[in-house]
Structures are given as structure tokens and as C-alpha cells.
Amino acid sequence: MSEPLQREWHFYIDDMIGFCAKVLEYTRHLDENSFGASGVNYDAALRNMELIGEAATHIPDQVRSRHPEIAWRKVIATRNRLIHGYLGIDNDVLWSIVQTDIPQLLQQLRQIKRTWADPA
């Protein structure tokens, strides 16, 4: 059996950008209370937050160390908490992530993409 092809790390950055954009789109017209009660939008946003963390696990350590502005360990730890439901999921914390962390992460990831897309 052949080994699976390894994707280049920058494709995972693209994935993370797309997942961040989806979280923001799914929550765009919501406030904190309607987010928690939204059903499909809530589930879709959570799933994309999980995928952000999963994609982050595929970014090589040398790339992560060149971009310490991103809280890589926090992104991955959030994924783990969401996937495994550690101690339940706190909607206040999730809403804070959606409102503050995801927009900031999206901006940082776009900057990384600009950096490797235009290395000059």
C-alpha cells in the first residue's frame, strides 16, 4: 500500500483562511444569545473552528516558529476541547473566540499567505 501524498503546508494555511471566513459568515448576523440558540449556524461554526485547529496541526514547527504572532498551541488546544467536549463547551468563550480571535487569526493568516506568495 502506498503512503498518502503529503500536502505542502501553505495549502493548510489556505484551508484555515477558508474555515475562518466560514465561521465569520455563519455568525455574521447573530448576537451571543442567538448564536447559542442557532442550531445549524452554531454547529457549522463549531465544526469550522475544529477544522481550523486540525489544519494548524499540519503546519510545520519551523513555520510556526517564524510566525509567533499566531497562538498555534491555543488554536490546536481549542480544536481538541471542541472535538472531545472537555468539561463541556462554554458558549461565552466560544462567542469571544468568534468575535475576537477568529477575525484576528484570519488577518494573521492572510498576512502569512501574502508573505510566502510574494517573498520579495
C-alpha positions as CSV (number, residue, x, y, z in Angstrom):
1,M,0.0,0.0,0.0
2,S,1.4,3.4,-0.9
3,E,1.8,6.2,1.5
4,P,-0.6,9.1,1.2
5,L,0.7,12.2,-0.5
6,Q,1.9,15.0,1.8
7,R,0.3,18.4,1.2
8,E,2.5,21.4,1.3
9,W,2.0,23.4,4.4
10,H,0.7,26.5,2.6
11,F,-2.4,24.6,1.5
12,Y,-3.3,24.2,5.2
13,I,-3.0,28.0,5.6
14,D,-5.4,28.4,2.7
15,D,-7.7,25.9,4.4
16,M,-7.5,27.8,7.7
17,I,-8.3,31.1,5.9
18,G,-11.4,29.4,4.4
19,F,-12.6,28.0,7.7
20,C,-12.1,31.3,9.5
21,A,-14.2,33.0,6.7
22,K,-16.9,30.4,7.1
23,V,-17.1,30.9,10.9
24,L,-17.5,34.7,10.4
25,E,-20.1,34.2,7.7
26,Y,-22.1,31.7,9.8
27,T,-22.2,34.1,12.7
28,R,-22.4,37.5,10.9
29,H,-26.0,38.3,11.7
30,L,-26.0,36.8,15.2
31,D,-25.5,38.1,18.7
32,E,-24.3,35.9,21.5
33,N,-27.7,34.6,22.6
34,S,-28.9,33.8,19.0
35,F,-25.5,32.2,18.3
36,G,-26.0,29.7,21.1
37,A,-29.6,29.0,20.0
38,S,-29.0,29.0,16.3
39,G,-28.7,25.2,15.8
40,V,-27.2,24.8,12.3
41,N,-25.2,28.0,12.4
42,Y,-23.8,27.1,15.8
43,D,-22.9,23.6,14.7
44,A,-21.4,24.8,11.4
45,A,-19.3,27.5,13.2
46,L,-18.0,24.9,15.8
47,R,-17.2,22.4,13.0
48,N,-15.1,25.0,11.2
49,M,-13.3,26.0,14.4
50,E,-12.4,22.3,14.8
51,L,-11.1,22.3,11.2
52,I,-9.0,25.4,11.9
53,G,-7.2,23.6,14.7
54,E,-6.9,20.4,12.7
55,A,-5.3,22.3,9.8
56,A,-3.0,24.0,12.2
57,T,-1.6,20.6,13.3
58,H,-0.2,20.2,9.8
59,I,1.8,23.5,9.8
60,P,5.5,22.6,10.4
61,D,7.2,23.7,13.6
62,Q,9.7,25.9,11.6
63,V,6.8,27.8,10.0
64,R,5.1,28.2,13.3
65,S,8.2,29.5,15.0
66,R,8.6,32.1,12.2
67,H,5.0,33.3,13.0
68,P,4.8,33.5,16.8
69,E,2.0,36.2,16.4
70,I,-0.3,33.2,16.0
71,A,-1.2,31.3,19.1
72,W,-0.7,27.9,17.4
73,R,-1.0,25.9,20.6
74,K,-4.2,27.7,21.6
75,V,-5.7,27.1,18.2
76,I,-4.9,23.4,18.4
77,A,-6.0,23.2,22.0
78,T,-9.3,24.8,21.2
79,R,-9.8,22.2,18.5
80,N,-9.1,19.4,21.0
81,R,-11.6,20.8,23.5
82,L,-14.3,21.1,20.9
83,I,-13.7,17.6,19.4
84,H,-13.6,15.9,22.8
85,G,-16.0,18.1,24.7
86,Y,-13.7,18.6,27.6
87,L,-15.7,19.9,30.5
88,G,-18.5,21.0,28.2
89,I,-18.4,23.9,25.8
90,D,-18.7,27.3,27.2
91,N,-20.8,29.5,24.8
92,D,-19.4,32.7,26.3
93,V,-15.9,31.6,25.5
94,L,-16.9,30.4,22.0
95,W,-18.6,33.7,21.3
96,S,-15.4,35.5,22.4
97,I,-13.4,33.4,20.0
98,V,-15.8,34.1,17.2
99,Q,-15.8,37.9,17.8
100,T,-12.1,38.4,18.7
101,D,-9.8,35.5,17.9
102,I,-11.2,34.4,14.5
103,P,-11.0,37.8,12.9
104,Q,-7.5,38.4,14.2
105,L,-6.4,34.9,13.1
106,L,-7.9,35.4,9.7
107,Q,-5.9,38.7,9.3
108,Q,-2.7,37.0,10.5
109,L,-3.1,34.0,8.2
110,R,-3.7,36.3,5.2
111,Q,-0.5,38.1,6.1
112,I,1.4,34.8,6.1
113,K,-0.1,34.0,2.8
114,R,1.0,37.3,1.4
115,T,4.5,36.7,2.7
116,W,5.0,33.3,1.1
117,A,3.1,34.3,-2.1
118,D,5.3,37.4,-2.6
119,P,8.7,36.6,-0.9
120,A,10.3,39.8,-2.2
